[in-house]
Amino acid sequence: MNELDPFLSERFRSEHTQLAPEPFLSVTLRRVEAERARARTRRYIGQAIALIGVIWASPWLVQASTLLSARLDGLFAKASWLFHTPIGMGIAALGMILGAALFRGRTSR
C-alpha cells in the first residue's frame, strides 16, 4: 500500500529539468576565474623574478657566505675557549637553568 500522493510520486519519477542559467552567476564565475588566472600569472612572474634575482646575486651571496662562515668559526673558537674555563661553565649552567625555567613557564600556561 502506497500512502504517498500519486502526483508527487509521478513528479519524482519524471525527468528532472535543468533550471535556466542566471546571468549574474555566470558573469560572476567568469570574473572570479579571470581574477584567479591573473593572480596565478602574477605569482609565477614573481617567482621567476625572485629566481633571476638569486641567480644574479649568487656571486655576492657566495662571498657573504664564505665571510660569515669564517667569522662564525672564530666566534665558535672563542666560545669553546670560554666554556673550558670555570667561569664559562658557570655561565653555561646558569643559561641552561634560565632557559629550562623559561621553557617550563611557557609550556605550563
BAFI-3210 file (N, C-alpha, C; in Angstrom, 3 decimals, decimal comma, padded with zeros to 6 digits):
// residues 109
n [1|2|3|4|5|6|7|8|9|10|11|12|13|14|15|16|17|18|19|20|21|22|23|24|25|26|27|28|29|30|31|32|33|34|35|36|37|38|39|40|41|42|43|44|45|46|47|48|49|50|51|52|53|54|55|56|57|58|59|60|61|62|63|64|65|66|67|68|69|70|71|72|73|74|75|76|77|78|79|80|81|82|83|84|85|86|87|88|89|90|91|92|93|94|95|96|97|98|99|100|101|102|103|104|105|106|107|108|109]
n.u [000,839|000,604|001,117|001,731|001,276|-000,022|000,511|002,752|004,574|004,753|005,937|008,520|009,441|009,573|011,561|014,204|014,432|016,740|017,436|017,128|020,109|021,459|022,166|023,721|025,165|026,749|028,306|029,648|031,085|032,799|034,288|035,535|037,095|038,771|040,146|041,475|043,154|044,739|045,959|047,405|049,184|050,565|051,798|053,516|055,171|056,337|057,751|059,559|061,001|062,163|063,787|065,540|066,727|068,099|069,887|071,326|072,480|074,092|077,030|077,788|076,377|077,661|080,218|079,525|078,577|080,928|082,488|080,864|080,953|083,687|083,863|082,087|083,436|085,594|084,146|082,988|085,311|086,215|084,045|084,219|086,695|086,032|084,046|085,546|086,629|086,322|084,578|083,204|081,878|080,142|078,581|077,397|075,937|074,191|072,803|071,529|069,852|068,230|067,082|065,664|063,836|062,383|061,302|059,752|057,952|056,647|055,397|053,647|051,381]
n.v [-001,165|002,112|005,137|007,592|010,680|010,380|012,155|013,451|011,356|010,732|013,048|012,860|010,664|011,526|013,080|015,189|018,599|021,034|024,110|027,372|029,083|031,620|034,962|036,647|034,877|033,427|035,481|036,371|034,050|033,887|036,227|035,682|033,454|034,648|036,484|034,718|033,495|035,705|036,210|033,847|034,084|036,421|035,409|033,443|035,070|036,646|034,649|033,894|036,284|036,457|034,161|034,792|037,008|035,813|034,198|036,186|037,542|035,632|035,433|037,386|036,450|034,030|034,948|036,388|034,299|032,805|034,654|034,978|032,375|032,154|034,098|033,039|030,697|031,737|032,878|030,587|029,312|031,076|030,884|028,195|028,187|029,839|028,312|026,279|027,162|027,711|029,883|030,185|027,710|028,032|030,169|028,916|026,874|028,440|029,719|027,504|026,692|028,966|028,986|026,527|027,109|029,212|027,882|025,938|027,589|028,714|026,534|025,693|027,229]
n.w [000,000|-000,920|000,523|-000,351|-002,106|-005,317|-007,413|-006,523|-006,377|-009,094|-009,981|-008,868|-010,252|-012,824|-015,414|-014,403|-014,874|-016,002|-014,458|-015,818|-016,665|-014,587|-015,391|-013,744|-012,115|-013,970|-015,061|-012,785|-012,090|-014,315|-013,932|-011,480|-012,176|-014,075|-012,456|-010,765|-012,622|-013,358|-010,874|-010,555|-012,689|-011,913|-009,602|-010,688|-012,251|-010,250|-008,851|-010,838|-011,158|-008,613|-008,659|-010,772|-009,589|-007,426|-008,833|-010,186|-008,025|-006,920|-006,964|-005,041|-002,876|-002,373|-001,643|000,674|002,234|002,604|004,040|006,341|007,326|008,001|010,008|011,863|012,533|013,999|016,116|017,262|018,111|020,106|021,879|022,577|023,888|026,053|027,366|028,375|030,680|034,267|034,879|032,491|032,344|034,502|033,591|031,385|032,683|034,236|032,170|030,994|033,094|033,340|030,772|030,824|032,867|031,711|029,507|030,778|032,149|030,000|028,750|030,696|030,735]
ca.u [000,000|001,392|000,403|002,205|000,447|000,368|001,082|004,104|005,392|004,985|006,861|009,863|009,838|009,760|012,914|014,471|014,854|017,722|016,976|017,801|021,248|021,297|023,243|024,607|026,048|027,755|029,229|030,476|032,034|033,831|035,162|036,346|038,098|039,741|040,988|042,366|044,189|045,677|046,743|048,350|050,218|051,399|052,618|054,588|056,111|057,092|058,714|060,616|061,839|062,960|064,813|066,535|067,465|069,039|070,949|072,132|073,221|074,800|078,449|077,881|075,864|078,721|081,245|078,990|078,529|082,298|082,871|080,101|081,484|084,975|083,614|081,471|084,485|086,287|083,233|082,885|086,581|086,206|083,045|084,780|087,721|085,360|083,334|086,516|087,082|085,284|083,581|082,398|080,983|079,104|077,679|076,629|074,975|073,173|071,993|070,673|068,817|067,324|066,343|064,707|062,771|061,541|060,574|058,730|056,922|055,894|054,570|052,689|050,199]
ca.v [000,000|003,324|006,235|008,858|011,345|009,855|013,221|013,698|010,222|010,909|014,173|012,371|009,699|012,202|013,586|016,492|019,594|021,995|025,481|028,291|029,716|033,018|035,769|037,160|033,807|033,105|036,621|036,353|032,933|034,267|037,228|035,003|032,652|035,566|037,011|033,620|033,337|036,831|036,000|032,761|034,652|037,302|034,582|032,846|036,132|036,978|033,585|033,976|037,436|036,096|033,205|035,546|037,821|034,954|033,813|037,380|037,910|034,482|035,652|038,120|035,573|033,065|035,670|036,673|033,033|032,474|035,592|034,626|031,111|032,425|034,820|032,110|029,803|032,471|033,001|029,272|029,045|031,868|030,308|026,942|028,525|030,371|027,247|025,384|027,794|027,581|030,953|029,852|026,600|028,603|030,936|027,949|026,232|029,443|029,888|026,325|026,741|030,034|028,522|025,497|027,766|029,939|026,888|025,336|028,611|028,918|025,371|025,403|028,083]
ca.w [000,000|-001,062|001,144|-000,904|-003,103|-006,636|-008,235|-006,020|-006,822|-010,524|-010,107|-008,568|-011,281|-014,102|-015,656|-013,800|-015,867|-015,518|-014,378|-016,742|-016,003|-014,213|-015,972|-012,697|-011,666|-014,993|-015,160|-011,577|-012,208|-015,290|-013,300|-010,457|-012,875|-014,681|-011,372|-010,339|-013,649|-013,213|-009,650|-010,829|-013,560|-011,081|-008,721|-011,484|-012,628|-009,027|-008,586|-011,853|-010,823|-007,435|-009,097|-011,541|-008,617|-006,688|-009,770|-010,440|-006,809|-006,374|-006,625|-003,779|-001,818|-002,062|-000,893|002,009|002,962|002,986|005,099|007,532|007,840|008,639|011,263|012,815|013,028|015,056|017,248|017,916|018,791|021,343|022,790|023,078|024,875|027,227|028,084|029,019|031,922|035,307|034,740|031,321|032,706|035,362|032,723|030,599|033,579|034,540|030,955|030,825|034,128|032,948|029,593|031,250|033,625|030,757|028,718|031,640|032,373|028,755|028,453|031,751|030,578]
c.u [000,896|000,589|000,830|001,213|000,872|000,977|002,526|005,040|005,731|006,005|008,297|010,357|010,134|011,194|013,062|014,965|015,837|017,078|017,749|018,961|020,980|022,442|024,222|025,623|027,131|028,768|030,176|031,507|033,138|034,808|036,080|037,445|039,162|040,676|041,949|043,485|045,211|046,558|047,790|049,497|051,143|052,318|053,786|055,622|056,958|058,129|059,861|061,557|062,724|064,086|065,917|067,371|068,478|070,195|071,884|073,010|074,080|076,294|078,615|077,380|076,912|079,828|080,781|078,926|079,914|082,767|082,156|080,627|082,809|084,782|082,983|082,480|085,260|085,430|083,100|084,177|086,651|085,222|083,558|085,848|087,081|084,689|084,279|087,110|085,979|084,198|082,646|081,430|079,843|078,089|076,798|075,569|073,842|072,245|071,057|069,546|067,773|066,471|065,307|063,543|061,835|060,702|059,452|057,604|056,057|054,963|053,523|051,412|049,114]
c.v [001,244|004,494|007,598|009,406|010,869|010,932|013,521|012,574|010,348|012,019|013,723|011,393|010,374|012,739|014,979|017,443|020,557|023,375|026,339|028,960|031,189|033,831|036,272|036,109|033,512|034,238|036,630|035,226|033,241|035,275|036,588|034,186|033,528|036,134|035,936|033,408|034,465|036,660|034,909|033,269|035,572|036,494|033,961|033,887|036,540|035,921|033,615|035,141|037,127|035,133|033,906|036,416|037,008|034,532|034,999|037,712|036,769|034,709|036,381|037,270|034,541|033,737|035,965|035,407|032,619|033,372|035,255|033,342|031,330|033,143|033,910|031,113|030,467|032,602|031,673|028,918|029,819|031,296|029,000|027,211|029,023|029,254|026,228|026,004|027,634|028,658|030,655|028,719|027,106|029,390|029,991|027,270|027,193|029,674|028,720|026,321|027,804|029,622|027,467|026,117|028,529|028,978|026,267|026,334|028,836|027,765|025,103|026,257|027,383]
c.w [000,000|-000,515|000,610|-001,916|-004,494|-007,537|-007,826|-006,454|-008,294|-010,777|-009,878|-009,623|-012,611|-014,204|-015,045|-014,883|-015,214|-015,467|-015,371|-016,010|-015,721|-014,803|-014,922|-012,283|-012,698|-015,148|-013,964|-011,637|-013,214|-014,692|-012,264|-011,130|-013,521|-013,617|-010,860|-011,350|-013,565|-011,977|-009,852|-011,693|-012,771|-010,170|-009,487|-011,899|-011,419|-008,694|-009,581|-011,560|-009,618|-007,817|-009,881|-010,600|-007,835|-007,591|-010,013|-009,236|-006,269|-006,125|-005,287|-002,609|-001,404|-001,255|000,523|002,847|003,443|004,136|006,406|008,160|008,564|009,976|012,310|013,367|014,157|016,309|017,999|018,654|020,109|022,360|023,381|024,139|026,169|028,039|028,721|030,277|032,973|035,205|033,564|031,601|033,589|034,548|031,904|031,465|033,939|033,347|030,732|031,854|033,775|031,749|029,952|032,007|032,684|029,920|029,539|031,908|031,146|028,455|029,509|031,629|029,839]
res [m|n|e|l|d|p|f|l|s|e|r|f|r|s|e|h|t|q|l|a|p|e|p|f|l|s|v|t|l|r|r|v|e|a|e|r|a|r|a|r|t|r|r|y|i|g|q|a|i|a|l|i|g|v|i|w|a|s|p|w|l|v|q|a|s|t|l|l|s|a|r|l|d|g|l|f|a|k|a|s|w|l|f|h|t|p|i|g|m|g|i|a|a|l|g|m|i|l|g|a|a|l|f|r|g|r|t|s|r]
***
